[in-house]
Amino acid sequence: MSVVLRMQRRGNTHRPFYQFVAAERKSPRDGRFIEKVGYYDPAQEPSTFVWNKERVQHWYSKGASLSPTVEKLLKRNEFKFERNPK
């Protein structure tokens, strides 16, 4: 089972809202997921990005990959990328 941390699109037409989830790589974008680890709301000013640092680090240390968008958002919010935290 390969896990990826990615965004799931929610919300209405022209008003997106994204959930930040851990999901199997083969599952559809808005389909089945393992765990919700945060959300991103680009419609607010300034945009809101809330995430559970412990759970993101847990999945990343277990070998989960990051989607490019999630990686960019985590870098912007000063996430320390550690595969084997001490």
C-alpha positions, 0 to 999 in steps of 0.5 A: 500500500503506497500512501500519498498526502494530497488534497480533496476538492470540496465546496461549490462551483467557483468556491473551492474548499480542500481537505488535506488527506492521507489516501492510497495512491490508486484511489480517486482524488475525491474518493476513499481516503485513510485519514483527514489531516487538515484543510485549505480554504483559498477563498478566505482572505488571507487563505487558510491552511490548517493541518495536524503536524503530528499526523502529517509527520507520522505519515511522512515518516512512514514513507508517504509521498506528497503531492506537489501542491501539498509539498508547496503548502507545507514548505510555505508553512515551515514544515520540517521534512524528516523521514526518521524523526528523533 
